[in-house]
Amino acid sequence: MLNVIRYSQITGLVAIDSATAEYLGEIQEVWTNDAGNIVYLSCPRGYIPLLQIAGVSTKAVSTYGHLTLSPPSGLHRLHRLPVQSTFNKANAWIEDFLFDWHTGEIAAYILSGDITGAMTLQRFATGETAPSPPHTVLAPDDIKTITVDAIVLETGAPDRLRNETEGLKDFLSEKSSPVRQLVHELSDRLHDLVSPHDQPEVVRVKIKTVGDEMAASGEHDHHALKEAVDFLHDQWESLQQQIHRASDRAQGALESAWKHFTGKPS
């Protein structure tokens, strides 16, 4: 939940090389592999492997390592990909999607159009005339296959669609921009304080301590800060995992850079 971001939130962010502070341009597209996992972002300078992403804030994407100049093989776009059920081609498409920028896993798909297909006719026949919501949320488990032409839904998936408020309520991406920014700032301050072996109550105490320090500075909106602290209290395990993975990614990036410049493993 903590590292999940919308496609529409990451596209347009500025990409920066964290080692040199070099401007790489804006993120233009997000790419999946054949399995449907996010593996690359692209910007005007080239393709950024997801494993080379150092951090994502509300304003920028920072990277480790080197860009891939030529498009890697087997990449696909999800945005605007048509959606169809097992028995019919619905007039629907992927409008947006949420993914974990640490792991590349899709957390949810946001669909536009008439995904219900035959379901709409059934509701009309039974007197249910309520229109479909403008956007609906599809769970990854309800996808049968993903091809370059469309995603095909599992049988019964249209019955399990949810509205955005219900389907996305636990994700950081759905918080206001000030709250998301404060969560990022809290996480950065906690990076060197939280260890992989800390017990839940220890992590929560550290979150509260850092939150109290930020509140005492008087530099942050009280309500937004409280919401950010409460969110991290609920997501303490995700925070702990994020900090551990960030350290592993940084070490991996250093080893990759060393090998690139010297031709030798570190």
C-alpha positions as CSV (number, residue, x, y, z in Angstrom):
1,M,0.0,0.0,0.0
2,L,2.8,2.4,0.9
3,N,4.7,2.1,-2.4
4,V,1.7,2.0,-4.7
5,I,1.2,4.9,-7.1
6,R,-1.2,5.5,-10.0
7,Y,0.0,5.5,-13.6
8,S,-1.6,8.9,-13.9
9,Q,0.5,10.2,-11.0
10,I,3.9,9.0,-12.1
11,T,3.6,10.0,-15.7
12,G,4.6,13.7,-16.0
13,L,6.9,13.6,-13.0
14,V,10.5,14.8,-13.4
15,A,13.1,12.1,-13.6
16,I,16.4,12.9,-11.9
17,D,19.7,10.9,-11.7
18,S,20.2,10.7,-7.9
19,A,24.0,10.5,-8.3
20,T,24.5,13.5,-10.5
21,A,21.3,15.4,-10.1
22,E,21.1,15.3,-13.9
23,Y,17.6,16.1,-15.4
24,L,16.4,13.2,-17.5
25,G,13.0,14.7,-18.6
26,E,9.5,13.8,-17.6
27,I,8.3,10.2,-17.2
28,Q,6.3,9.5,-20.4
29,E,5.2,5.9,-20.2
30,V,5.1,2.8,-18.0
31,W,5.8,-0.6,-19.5
32,T,5.0,-4.1,-18.6
33,N,6.6,-7.5,-19.5
34,D,4.7,-10.4,-20.9
35,A,3.6,-11.5,-17.4
36,G,1.9,-8.1,-16.8
37,N,4.4,-6.7,-14.3
38,I,5.8,-3.2,-14.5
39,V,9.5,-3.4,-15.5
40,Y,10.4,-0.1,-17.1
41,L,9.6,3.6,-17.1
42,S,10.5,5.7,-20.1
43,C,11.6,9.3,-20.4
44,P,13.0,11.4,-23.3
45,R,16.5,10.1,-22.5
46,G,15.6,6.4,-22.6
47,Y,14.2,3.5,-20.6
48,I,14.6,3.3,-16.8
49,P,14.5,-0.2,-15.3
50,L,12.1,-0.3,-12.3
51,L,14.9,-1.9,-10.2
52,Q,16.9,1.3,-10.8
53,I,14.3,3.6,-9.3
54,A,15.7,5.1,-6.0
55,G,12.5,7.0,-4.9
56,V,9.2,8.4,-6.0
57,S,7.8,11.6,-4.5
58,T,4.9,13.8,-5.4
59,K,7.2,15.8,-7.7
60,A,10.0,13.6,-9.0
61,V,11.4,10.1,-9.7
62,S,15.0,9.6,-8.7
63,T,17.0,6.9,-10.3
64,Y,20.2,4.9,-9.9
65,G,22.4,3.7,-12.6
66,H,22.2,4.0,-16.4
67,L,19.4,4.3,-18.9
68,T,18.7,1.8,-21.6
69,L,18.7,3.8,-24.8
70,S,17.0,1.2,-27.1
71,P,13.5,-0.2,-26.2
72,P,13.9,-3.6,-24.6
73,S,12.0,-6.4,-26.2
74,G,8.7,-7.7,-25.0
75,L,7.4,-4.5,-23.5
76,H,3.7,-3.6,-23.5
77,R,1.5,-0.6,-22.6
78,L,-1.4,-1.1,-20.3
79,H,-2.9,2.4,-20.5
80,R,-6.0,2.4,-22.8
81,L,-5.7,-1.3,-23.4
82,P,-9.2,-2.8,-24.3
83,V,-11.0,-5.0,-21.9
84,Q,-13.2,-8.0,-22.8
85,S,-15.0,-10.6,-20.8
86,T,-14.8,-14.4,-21.5
87,F,-17.9,-14.3,-23.7
88,N,-18.1,-10.9,-25.3
89,K,-16.0,-7.8,-26.1
90,A,-17.0,-5.1,-23.8
91,N,-16.8,-1.4,-24.7
92,A,-14.2,-0.7,-22.0
93,W,-10.6,0.0,-21.5
94,I,-7.9,0.5,-18.8
95,E,-8.1,4.2,-17.9
96,D,-5.6,4.0,-15.1
97,F,-3.9,1.5,-12.8
98,L,-2.1,1.3,-9.5
99,F,1.3,-0.5,-9.1
100,D,4.0,-1.0,-6.5
101,W,7.1,0.8,-7.8
102,H,9.3,-1.5,-5.6
103,T,8.0,-4.8,-6.9
104,G,6.3,-3.9,-10.2
105,E,3.1,-5.7,-9.2
106,I,-0.2,-4.3,-10.3
107,A,-2.4,-3.5,-7.3
108,A,-5.6,-2.5,-9.1
109,Y,-6.9,-1.5,-12.6
110,I,-9.3,1.4,-13.1
111,L,-11.6,0.9,-16.0
112,S,-13.7,3.2,-18.1
113,G,-16.6,2.4,-20.4
114,D,-19.2,-0.3,-20.2
115,I,-17.4,-3.3,-18.7
116,T,-20.6,-5.1,-17.8
117,G,-21.6,-6.0,-21.4
118,A,-24.3,-8.6,-21.2
119,M,-24.7,-7.7,-17.5
120,T,-26.2,-4.4,-18.5
121,L,-28.9,-6.1,-20.5
122,Q,-29.6,-8.5,-17.6
123,R,-30.1,-5.6,-15.2
124,F,-32.4,-3.8,-17.6
125,A,-34.5,-7.0,-18.0
126,T,-34.8,-7.3,-14.3
127,G,-35.7,-3.7,-13.8
128,E,-32.3,-2.6,-12.4
129,T,-31.8,0.7,-14.2
130,A,-29.0,2.3,-12.2
131,P,-26.2,3.4,-14.6
132,S,-22.7,2.0,-14.3
133,P,-20.3,4.3,-12.5
134,P,-17.8,6.3,-14.7
135,H,-14.9,4.4,-13.3
136,T,-14.8,0.9,-11.8
137,V,-12.0,-0.9,-10.0
138,L,-10.8,-4.4,-11.2
139,A,-8.7,-6.6,-9.0
140,P,-5.7,-8.3,-10.6
141,D,-7.0,-11.8,-9.6
142,D,-10.0,-11.2,-11.9
143,I,-7.9,-11.1,-15.0
144,K,-7.6,-14.3,-17.0
145,T,-5.0,-13.3,-19.6
146,I,-3.2,-10.2,-20.8
147,T,-2.3,-9.9,-24.5
148,V,-0.9,-7.0,-26.6
149,D,-4.5,-6.5,-27.9
150,A,-6.7,-6.7,-24.7
151,I,-7.1,-8.1,-21.2
152,V,-9.6,-10.9,-20.8
153,L,-11.5,-11.1,-17.6
154,E,-12.3,-14.2,-15.5
155,T,-15.9,-15.5,-15.5
156,G,-18.0,-13.4,-13.1
157,A,-15.4,-10.6,-12.9
158,P,-18.0,-7.9,-13.9
159,D,-20.0,-8.8,-10.8
160,R,-17.0,-8.1,-8.6
161,L,-16.2,-4.7,-9.8
162,R,-16.1,-1.9,-7.2
163,N,-16.3,1.8,-7.3
164,E,-13.1,3.9,-6.8
165,T,-13.9,5.0,-3.2
166,E,-14.5,1.4,-2.0
167,G,-11.8,-0.3,-4.2
168,L,-8.9,2.0,-3.5
169,K,-9.5,3.3,0.0
170,D,-6.4,1.8,1.6
171,F,-3.8,3.0,-0.9
172,L,-1.5,6.0,-0.3
173,S,-2.1,7.1,-3.9
174,E,-5.6,8.1,-3.0
175,K,-4.6,10.5,-0.2
176,S,-4.3,14.2,-0.9
177,S,-1.1,15.5,-2.3
178,P,-0.1,17.2,1.1
179,V,-0.6,13.9,3.0
180,R,1.3,11.9,0.4
181,Q,4.2,14.4,0.6
182,L,4.2,14.2,4.4
183,V,4.2,10.4,4.3
184,H,7.3,10.6,2.0
185,E,9.0,13.0,4.4
186,L,8.2,10.8,7.4
187,S,9.5,7.7,5.6
188,D,12.7,9.5,4.7
189,R,13.3,10.5,8.3
190,L,12.6,7.0,9.5
191,H,14.9,5.3,7.0
192,D,17.9,5.2,9.4
193,L,15.8,4.6,12.5
194,V,13.8,1.5,11.6
195,S,15.5,-1.8,11.3
196,P,14.2,-5.0,9.8
197,H,14.1,-6.7,13.2
198,D,12.1,-4.0,15.0
199,Q,8.9,-5.3,16.6
200,P,5.6,-3.6,15.6
201,E,5.3,-1.6,18.7
202,V,8.8,-0.3,18.3
203,V,8.2,0.8,14.7
204,R,5.0,2.6,15.8
205,V,6.8,4.4,18.6
206,K,9.4,5.6,16.1
207,I,6.8,6.8,13.7
208,K,5.0,8.7,16.5
209,T,8.3,10.2,17.7
210,V,9.3,11.5,14.3
211,G,5.7,12.8,13.8
212,D,5.8,14.6,17.1
213,E,9.1,16.2,16.1
214,M,7.6,17.4,12.8
215,A,4.5,18.7,14.5
216,A,6.7,20.7,17.0
217,S,8.4,22.5,14.2
218,G,5.1,24.2,13.3
219,E,6.0,23.9,9.6
220,H,3.3,21.4,8.6
221,D,-0.5,21.4,8.5
222,H,-1.6,19.6,11.7
223,H,-4.5,17.7,10.1
224,A,-2.5,16.5,7.1
225,L,0.4,15.4,9.4
226,K,-1.9,13.5,11.7
227,E,-3.4,11.7,8.7
228,A,0.1,10.9,7.4
229,V,1.2,9.5,10.8
230,D,-2.0,7.5,11.2
231,F,-1.5,6.0,7.7
232,L,2.1,4.9,8.6
233,H,0.9,3.5,11.9
234,D,-1.4,1.2,9.9
235,Q,1.2,0.5,7.3
236,W,4.2,-0.1,9.7
237,E,5.0,-3.4,8.1
238,S,5.0,-2.0,4.6
239,L,7.3,0.8,5.9
240,Q,9.7,-1.7,7.4
241,Q,9.8,-3.7,4.1
242,Q,10.2,-0.5,2.1
243,I,13.2,0.6,4.1
244,H,14.8,-2.9,3.8
245,R,14.2,-3.1,0.1
246,A,15.5,0.5,-0.5
247,S,18.8,-0.5,1.1
248,D,19.0,-3.6,-1.0
249,R,18.3,-1.6,-4.2
250,A,21.0,1.0,-3.3
251,Q,23.5,-1.8,-2.8
252,G,22.5,-3.4,-6.0
253,A,22.8,-0.1,-7.9
254,L,26.3,0.5,-6.5
255,E,27.4,-3.0,-7.6
256,S,25.9,-2.5,-11.1
257,A,27.6,0.9,-11.5
258,W,31.0,-0.6,-10.4
259,K,30.6,-3.5,-12.9
260,H,29.7,-1.0,-15.6
261,F,32.7,1.2,-15.1
262,T,35.3,-1.5,-14.3
263,G,34.0,-4.5,-16.1
264,K,34.5,-6.5,-12.9
265,P,32.1,-7.7,-10.2
266,S,32.3,-5.8,-6.9
